[in-house]
């Protein structure tokens, strides 16, 4: 579907960011209840769009209605999650160290610290999640919860869906008497528009979900500014899965069924798709591959999100399969047509994998590479050779874990989320989730893009020293009018 929306010029973007900054100065002073009600109302207005929104998104992305129904529910739920976080209030991390004028040799000052918003946040909508990582997705929800204004660049692959959600947010702005420009919406296909958004004087932070090339470009644009700003880009990940020998021996068929489903879920168009499978060479491994082949063969090819993603999948999968030593284990039996993806599993030796950096790159789609390692040491070497990941998974028994402690100890250095006996596809939206990881999974491994802690990307700490109580933010005043948990003289108190 063609994108017919006008591309914003650099001059228009600068004006948009100026208006965003003016709105931010008003919005951050709104009460907690006003802001949380506003975020709740956005969720209500999105739901009020009904089936028309789902149908539009399906037409633009080729995603089925049941998948989109679930994603819309996730989107509205995470909006309400952030509204609830605001009302509870402890997320500001209020710390108070009271004065001690009698201390010698120097008196101790009164010191109080909390998190404050950075300012206008630019969000780049993702192609593979038209709701949950786009216009009113997690980046927008967390930035609004942090009291930041937001400017979203719609993804051109689902621009009309983005416009509909934008309309819902504008209704919420009017209903809740928020500044008109607390949320703004722009279109653009060019690198120039992205660069202008990152480098506009009033942009304070950036959120992005997409390719490594795109995320790194935004990060580099920030570095070129007179005053560099935080850019949180969630980028490439091949999400290694390690199959240990005892579980392969005992559970080959079940594991293959589980992973055939995970590799091809949504035609592999998830940032947590298991793109790299690792195991030590054994008859059990080949039994697993036989079962996996049957599972992949039975999968019906389906249309990818848009022609650009399909073209990239074709190019990257063909390049990987053309490398010396790479063998196709199985492809789906039904031929792919139009922009359908052909699910594929390939096999390579550990030695060949280590010698060929191209095989370490993400192939975004229903593709996975099985690496057959000669022993555990080679498997560990391969894990150390892959770059930072969103996830790493271990499939094993208790005996497996006890006999592979060196490998298990390595896992936290590789990824932001470490799974045991599961599949990486599927990201729970909750306080404990980490959806981030060492570069290039993300540009800043200290943060998550999912869950309430995603708000911390858009804030910074400020310390107030010896300030009059009445002039302090409510979260730091002696009476604790917000009734939040605070660390007072190293003790948690309300």
C-alpha positions in Angstrom: 0.0 0.0 0.0 1.5 3.3 -1.1 2.2 6.0 1.5 0.5 9.2 0.3 1.4 11.4 3.2 3.5 14.5 2.7 7.1 14.3 4.0 7.9 16.8 6.7 10.7 19.2 5.7 13.6 20.2 7.9 12.1 23.6 8.5 8.8 22.0 9.5 10.5 19.6 11.8 12.3 22.4 13.6 9.0 24.2 14.1 7.4 21.0 15.3 10.1 20.5 17.9 9.8 24.1 19.1 6.1 23.5 19.7 6.9 20.3 21.4 9.3 22.0 23.8 6.6 24.7 24.6 4.1 21.9 25.3 6.6 20.1 27.5 7.0 23.1 29.7 3.2 23.1 30.4 2.7 19.3 30.5 5.4 18.6 33.1 3.6 20.9 35.5 0.3 19.0 35.2 -0.7 17.0 38.3 -0.1 13.3 38.5 -3.8 12.6 38.3 -4.2 14.8 35.2 -1.3 13.0 33.4 -2.4 9.5 34.4 -6.0 10.2 33.3 -4.7 11.5 30.0 -2.7 8.3 29.4 -5.7 6.1 30.4 -7.9 8.1 28.0 -5.5 7.4 25.1 -6.1 3.7 25.8 -9.8 4.3 25.8 -9.8 6.2 22.5 -7.7 3.6 20.8 -10.2 0.9 21.8 -13.0 3.1 20.6 -11.6 2.9 17.1 -12.9 -0.7 17.1 -12.6 -3.1 14.2 -11.8 -0.3 11.7 -8.4 0.1 13.2 -7.7 -3.6 13.1 -8.8 -3.9 9.5 -6.7 -0.9 8.4 -3.6 -2.3 10.1 -4.2 -5.8 8.6 -4.5 -4.2 5.1 -1.2 -2.3 5.5 0.9 -5.0 7.2 -0.5 -8.4 6.1 -0.8 -9.3 9.8 -3.9 -11.4 10.7 -6.7 -9.8 12.7 -6.2 -12.2 15.7 -2.6 -11.2 16.0 -3.5 -7.5 15.7 -6.3 -7.8 18.3 -3.8 -9.2 20.8 -1.3 -6.5 20.0 -3.8 -3.7 20.4 -4.7 -5.2 23.8 -1.0 -5.2 24.7 -0.8 -1.6 23.7 -3.7 -0.3 25.7 -2.6 -2.5 28.7 0.8 -1.0 28.7 -0.6 2.6 28.5 -2.7 1.8 31.6 0.3 0.2 33.3 2.2 3.5 33.0 -0.8 5.4 34.2 -0.9 3.2 37.3 2.8 3.6 37.8 2.3 7.4 37.8 -0.4 7.2 40.4 1.7 4.9 42.7 4.6 7.4 42.3 7.7 5.6 43.7 9.2 5.4 40.2 10.8 8.9 40.7 13.3 7.2 43.1 13.0 9.9 45.8 16.1 9.8 48.1 16.4 12.1 51.1 19.5 12.6 53.3 18.6 15.1 56.0 21.0 17.7 57.3 23.2 17.3 60.3 24.6 20.7 61.3 26.4 19.2 64.3 28.6 16.9 62.3 32.3 17.7 62.5 34.6 18.7 61.0 32.0 19.8 58.3 28.2 20.1 58.8 26.1 17.8 56.6 23.8 19.5 54.1 20.2 18.5 53.4 20.3 16.6 50.1 17.3 15.3 48.2 17.3 13.5 44.8 14.7 12.5 42.3 14.2 11.7 38.6 13.0 14.5 36.3 12.0 14.5 32.6 14.5 15.2 29.9 12.2 17.1 27.5 10.7 16.4 24.0 11.2 12.8 22.9 11.3 11.7 19.3 9.9 8.2 18.7 10.4 6.3 15.4 7.6 3.8 14.8 8.6 0.2 14.2 7.5 -1.7 11.1 6.8 -5.1 12.7 4.5 -3.9 15.5 2.0 -1.3 14.2 0.5 -0.8 17.6 2.8 -1.9 20.5 6.1 -0.3 19.2 4.6 2.5 17.1 2.5 5.6 17.5 1.1 4.9 21.0 3.4 2.0 21.8 5.8 1.5 24.7 8.2 4.4 23.8 5.4 6.9 23.6 3.6 5.6 26.7 6.8 5.6 28.8 7.8 9.1 27.6 4.4 10.6 28.4 4.6 8.9 31.8 7.9 10.6 32.4 6.2 14.0 31.7 7.9 14.4 28.3 6.2 15.6 25.2 6.4 13.2 22.2 6.9 13.6 18.4 6.3 10.3 16.5 7.6 9.6 13.1 5.1 7.2 11.5 6.5 4.2 9.9 5.8 4.5 6.2 4.7 0.8 6.0 1.6 1.5 8.1 1.2 5.2 7.8 -2.6 5.2 7.7 -2.8 3.0 10.8 -0.5 5.5 12.5 -2.8 8.4 11.5 -5.8 6.6 13.1 -4.0 6.2 16.4 -2.8 9.8 16.2 -6.4 10.8 15.8 -7.2 8.9 19.0 -4.4 10.6 20.9 -5.6 14.0 19.7 -9.1 13.2 21.0 -7.6 12.3 24.4 -5.6 15.6 24.4 -8.8 17.6 23.9 -10.8 15.6 26.5 -8.1 16.0 29.1 -7.3 19.6 28.4 -3.7 18.9 27.6 -1.5 21.2 25.5 -2.2 20.6 21.8 1.4 19.8 21.0 2.2 17.4 23.8 1.9 14.8 21.1 2.7 15.4 17.4 2.9 13.2 14.3 5.1 13.5 11.2 5.7 11.4 8.1 8.9 10.8 6.2 10.6 8.2 4.1 14.0 9.8 3.8 17.2 9.8 5.9 17.0 13.6 5.9 13.7 13.7 8.0 15.2 11.2 10.5 18.4 13.2 10.8 16.4 16.5 11.2 14.3 15.0 14.0 17.4 13.8 15.9 19.4 17.0 15.4 16.6 19.6 16.0 17.7 21.9 18.9 14.7 21.0 21.1 14.9 17.2 20.8 16.0 15.8 24.1 16.0 12.1 23.5 15.2 9.5 20.8 13.5 6.0 20.8 13.9 3.6 17.9 13.1 0.0 17.1 14.4 -1.4 13.8 17.5 -2.3 11.9 21.1 -2.0 13.1 21.9 0.3 10.3 19.0 2.6 11.1 19.6 2.6 14.8 23.3 3.3 14.5 22.6 6.1 12.0 20.4 7.9 14.5 23.0 7.3 17.3 25.6 8.9 15.0 23.4 11.8 14.2 23.2 12.5 17.9 26.9 12.3 18.3 27.3 15.0 15.6 25.1 17.5 17.6 26.7 20.4 19.5 25.0 18.8 22.6 24.6 15.0 22.1 21.4 13.5 23.4 20.4 10.0 24.5 19.4 7.7 21.7 17.9 4.4 22.7 17.9 2.2 19.6 16.7 -1.4 19.8 18.4 -3.1 16.9 19.6 -6.5 15.6 19.6 -9.7 17.6 20.0 -13.3 16.5 19.0 -14.6 20.0 21.2 -17.8 20.4 19.5 -20.9 21.7 21.8 -23.6 23.2 20.6 -27.2 23.2 22.5 -29.2 25.8 23.1 -33.0 25.2 20.9 -34.6 27.8 17.8 -32.8 26.8 18.5 -33.4 23.1 18.8 -37.1 23.9 15.5 -37.2 25.8 13.4 -34.6 24.1 14.4 -34.2 20.5 10.9 -34.4 19.0 9.3 -32.0 21.5 12.1 -29.5 21.2 11.8 -29.6 17.4 8.1 -28.9 17.5 8.6 -26.1 19.9 11.3 -24.4 17.8 9.7 -24.9 14.4 6.8 -22.9 15.9 9.1 -20.2 17.3 11.2 -19.8 14.2 8.2 -19.3 12.0 5.9 -17.4 14.3 4.7 -14.3 12.5 6.9 -15.3 9.6 9.9 -14.7 11.9 9.3 -11.0 12.1 10.1 -10.6 15.8 13.2 -9.0 17.2 13.4 -12.1 19.5 13.2 -14.7 16.7 15.7 -17.6 17.4 18.1 -17.0 14.5 21.0 -19.1 15.9 20.8 -22.6 17.3 23.9 -24.2 19.0 24.6 -27.8 20.0 27.5 -30.2 20.3 27.7 -32.7 17.5 25.9 -36.0 18.4 23.3 -38.5 17.0 20.7 -36.8 19.2 21.4 -33.5 17.4 20.7 -35.1 14.0 17.5 -36.6 15.4 16.5 -33.1 16.5 17.3 -31.8 13.0 15.2 -34.5 11.4 12.2 -33.6 13.5 12.8 -29.8 13.0 12.9 -30.4 9.2 9.5 -32.0 9.3 8.1 -29.1 11.3 9.6 -26.5 8.9 8.5 -28.4 5.8 4.9 -28.3 7.0 4.8 -24.5 7.5 2.8 -22.6 5.0 4.6 -19.5 3.6 2.9 -16.2 4.3 3.2 -12.6 3.3 5.7 -10.5 5.1 4.9 -7.1 6.5 5.9 -5.2 3.3 8.0 -5.5 0.2 11.1 -3.9 1.8 11.3 -6.5 4.6 10.7 -9.3 2.1 13.4 -8.0 -0.2 15.9 -7.8 2.7 15.0 -11.3 3.8 15.5 -12.7 0.3 18.9 -10.9 0.0 20.2 -11.8 3.4 19.0 -15.4 3.5 20.4 -16.1 0.0 23.7 -14.5 0.9 24.0 -16.7 4.1 23.0 -19.9 2.2 25.6 -19.2 -0.5 28.5 -19.3 2.0 30.9 -22.2 1.8 30.0 -24.9 4.3 26.4 -23.9 4.8 23.9 -26.6 4.0 20.1 -26.2 3.8 18.5 -28.6 6.3 14.9 -27.8 5.2 12.7 -25.2 3.6 8.9 -25.1 3.6 7.5 -27.5 1.0 5.1 -24.9 -0.5 6.7 -22.4 -2.9 6.6 -18.8 -1.7 4.8 -16.3 -3.9 4.5 -12.5 -4.1 6.1 -11.2 -0.9 5.8 -14.5 1.0 8.8 -15.7 3.0 10.1 -19.2 2.6 10.9 -20.6 6.1 14.4 -22.0 6.1 16.8 -23.8 8.5 20.4 -24.3 7.6 23.4 -26.1 9.2 27.0 -25.2 9.5 30.0 -26.4 11.5 31.3 -24.4 14.4 34.7 -24.0 12.7 33.1 -22.5 9.6 30.8 -20.2 11.6 33.7 -18.8 13.6 35.6 -18.1 10.4 32.8 -16.3 8.6 31.4 -13.0 10.2 28.6 -12.8 7.7 27.0 -15.9 9.3 26.8 -13.9 12.6 24.4 -11.3 11.1 20.7 -11.2 11.6 18.4 -12.5 8.9 15.1 -10.9 9.8 12.4 -13.5 9.0 11.7 -17.2 9.4 15.4 -18.3 9.1 17.6 -20.1 11.6 21.1 -21.4 11.4 22.1 -24.5 13.4 25.7 -24.6 14.4 27.1 -28.0 15.1 30.0 -27.7 17.6 32.8 -30.2 18.0 32.7 -29.8 21.8 31.6 -27.6 24.7 34.7 -25.4 24.4 33.9 -24.5 20.8 30.4 -23.8 21.7 31.6 -21.4 24.4 34.0 -19.8 21.9 31.1 -19.2 19.5 29.0 -17.6 22.2 31.8 -15.3 23.1 32.2 -14.4 19.4 28.6 -13.3 18.8 27.8 -9.6 19.6 25.3 -8.4 22.2 21.9 -10.0 22.1 18.4 -9.3 23.4 18.0 -12.9 24.5 20.0 -16.1 25.0 18.2 -19.4 25.8 19.4 -22.6 27.3 17.4 -25.8 26.7 18.5 -28.5 29.2 17.9 -30.8 32.1 19.1 -30.4 35.6 22.0 -32.7 34.8 22.8 -30.5 31.8 23.0 -27.4 33.9 25.2 -29.1 36.5 27.7 -30.3 33.9 27.9 -27.0 32.0 28.5 -24.4 34.7 31.2 -22.5 32.6 28.7 -22.0 29.8 25.9 -21.0 32.2 28.2 -18.4 33.9 28.8 -16.8 30.6 25.2 -16.0 29.7 24.6 -12.7 31.6 27.4 -11.1 29.6 25.7 -11.9 26.3 22.1 -10.7 26.6 19.6 -8.7 28.5 17.2 -11.7 29.0 18.3 -15.2 29.8 15.7 -18.0 29.2 15.6 -21.6 30.4 13.6 -24.2 28.6 11.4 -21.8 26.7 11.4 -19.8 23.4 12.5 -16.2 23.2 9.5 -15.1 21.0 7.0 -13.5 23.3 7.9 -10.5 25.6 5.9 -10.2 28.8 5.1 -6.5 29.6 5.9 -6.2 33.3 8.3 -4.7 35.8 10.8 -7.6 35.7 11.2 -7.7 31.9 14.4 -6.6 30.3 14.1 -5.9 26.6 17.5 -4.6 25.8 21.1 -5.9 25.8 24.7 -5.2 25.0 25.4 -3.4 21.7 24.3 -4.0 19.0 21.1 -5.3 20.5 20.6 -1.8 21.9 22.7 1.4 22.0 22.5 1.4 25.8 22.4 -1.9 27.7 21.5 -0.2 30.9 17.8 0.2 29.9 14.8 -1.8 28.7 12.3 -0.9 26.1 9.5 -2.9 27.7 7.9 -2.7 31.2 7.7 0.2 33.6 11.5 0.6 33.8 11.3 1.8 30.2 10.5 5.2 31.7 14.1 5.6 32.9 15.3 6.2 29.3 13.6 9.6 29.4 14.6 11.0 32.8 17.7 12.1 34.7 18.5 12.5 38.4 18.6 16.0 40.0 19.8 16.7 43.6 18.3 19.6 45.6 20.7 20.9 48.4 19.4 22.9 51.3 16.2 23.9 49.5 13.2 25.4 51.4 10.6 22.6 51.9 7.8 24.6 50.3 9.8 25.0 47.1 10.8 21.4 46.7 8.9 19.1 44.3 6.1 17.3 46.1 8.0 14.0 45.9 10.7 15.4 48.1 8.7 17.5 50.6 8.9 16.5 54.3 5.2 15.7 54.6 5.4 13.3 51.6 2.1 14.6 50.2 2.2 12.0 47.4 2.4 9.2 50.0 5.2 7.4 48.0 8.0 5.1 49.1 11.2 7.1 49.6 14.7 6.3 50.8 15.1 8.6 53.9 18.4 8.5 55.6 19.0 5.0 54.1 15.6 3.7 55.3 12.6 3.0 53.1 9.7 5.0 54.4 6.3 6.4 53.5 
